């Protein structure tokens, strides 16, 4: 199923509402969150075919994966964020090439707009390991503590 931008905006607002209402636990959302979001979507889009399973849970899985990749980049020296274009910035091509060597799936992230990233920080933040304090990732900053250098 392809989501419209409007549907994604409403889903993000629903997620933020669940966070505010205490539905977020230490490692994710409490059981039943997807059904709450299904109801939320139905209120905004009467007659929608968006269901908790598989639509909302799959969208959450994809968004959380993208959030993790973007957060890892943000924790690395040489990376930044452009609030106007909602894109990742990088100081030079060598830094980008090294990152893509470590994380090939990030290749498509460089010039893509991520309009929900700041919302994802609020929704998914502290949900997952970002590698920020990790040392010695194979071939990627051996022996270096992530986040130890300033951006």
C-alpha positions in Angstrom: 0.0 0.0 0.0 1.3 3.5 -0.9 0.6 6.1 1.8 -0.3 9.7 0.8 1.6 12.5 2.4 -1.6 13.5 4.3 -2.0 10.0 5.7 1.6 10.0 6.9 1.1 13.4 8.5 -2.0 12.1 10.4 -0.1 9.0 11.4 2.8 11.0 12.8 0.3 13.2 14.8 -1.3 10.1 16.1 2.0 8.7 17.2 2.9 12.0 18.9 -0.4 11.9 20.7 0.2 8.4 21.9 3.6 9.5 23.3 1.9 12.4 25.1 -0.7 10.1 26.6 1.9 7.6 27.9 1.6 4.8 25.4 5.4 4.7 24.8 7.4 2.3 27.0 11.1 2.1 27.4 11.7 0.0 24.2 8.7 0.9 22.0 5.0 1.3 22.2 2.7 -0.6 24.5 0.6 -3.4 23.2 -2.5 -2.2 21.3 -0.9 1.0 20.0 -1.4 0.0 16.4 -5.1 -0.5 16.9 -5.4 2.9 18.6 -3.7 4.3 15.5 -6.0 2.4 13.2 -9.0 4.1 14.9 -7.2 7.5 14.7 -6.7 7.0 11.0 -10.3 6.0 10.5 -11.5 9.2 12.3 -9.5 11.3 9.9 -10.1 9.2 6.7 -13.5 7.6 6.9 -13.7 4.5 4.8 -9.9 4.1 4.8 -8.4 0.7 4.2 -5.5 1.4 6.6 -5.3 -1.4 9.2 -3.1 -2.0 12.3 -1.8 -5.1 10.6 -0.1 -5.0 8.2 -0.2 -1.3 7.2 0.6 0.6 10.5 3.0 -1.9 11.9 4.9 -2.1 8.6 5.1 1.7 8.3 6.4 1.9 11.9 9.0 -0.7 11.1 10.2 1.2 8.0 10.2 4.6 9.8 12.0 3.2 12.8 14.7 1.7 10.5 15.1 5.0 8.7 15.2 6.9 12.0 18.0 4.6 13.3 20.1 5.2 10.1 19.6 8.9 10.3 20.3 9.1 14.0 23.6 7.1 13.5 24.6 9.7 10.8 23.7 12.6 13.1 25.9 11.1 15.9 28.9 11.0 13.6 31.5 13.7 13.2 31.2 15.4 9.8 27.4 14.9 9.5 24.7 17.5 10.1 21.1 18.4 9.3 19.5 21.0 7.1 16.2 22.1 8.7 15.0 23.9 5.5 15.4 21.0 3.1 15.1 18.2 5.7 18.2 16.6 4.4 21.4 15.1 5.9 24.5 17.2 5.3 28.0 15.9 5.2 31.3 17.9 5.3 32.9 16.0 2.4 32.5 13.1 0.0 35.2 11.0 1.8 33.1 11.0 5.0 30.1 10.0 3.0 32.0 7.2 1.1 33.3 5.8 4.4 29.8 5.8 5.9 28.3 4.1 2.9 31.0 1.5 3.0 30.0 0.7 6.6 26.2 1.0 5.9 25.4 0.4 2.2 21.7 0.9 2.6 22.4 4.5 3.6 23.5 5.4 0.0 20.0 6.7 -0.9 19.8 8.9 2.2 22.2 11.6 1.1 20.0 13.9 -1.0 16.6 12.6 0.1 14.3 14.8 2.1 13.2 13.4 5.4 10.3 15.7 6.5 9.3 13.6 9.5 12.8 13.2 11.0 12.3 15.7 13.8 8.9 14.0 14.6 10.6 10.6 14.6 13.1 11.9 17.2 10.2 12.7 19.5 8.4 9.4 18.7 11.3 6.9 18.5 14.0 8.7 20.5 15.6 6.5 23.2 13.8 3.5 21.7 16.9 2.0 20.1 20.6 1.9 20.2 22.1 4.4 17.8 25.8 3.4 18.2 26.5 6.8 19.7 28.8 5.3 22.5 29.9 2.3 20.5 33.6 1.6 19.8 35.4 -0.5 17.2 32.8 -1.1 14.6 34.4 -3.4 12.1 36.3 -1.2 9.6 34.5 2.0 10.7 36.3 4.2 13.1 38.2 1.4 14.9 38.7 2.2 18.5 36.9 5.5 18.3 34.0 6.4 20.6 31.0 7.7 18.6 29.9 11.1 19.7 33.3 11.8 21.2 34.1 14.5 18.7 32.1 17.6 18.1 30.3 18.3 14.9 
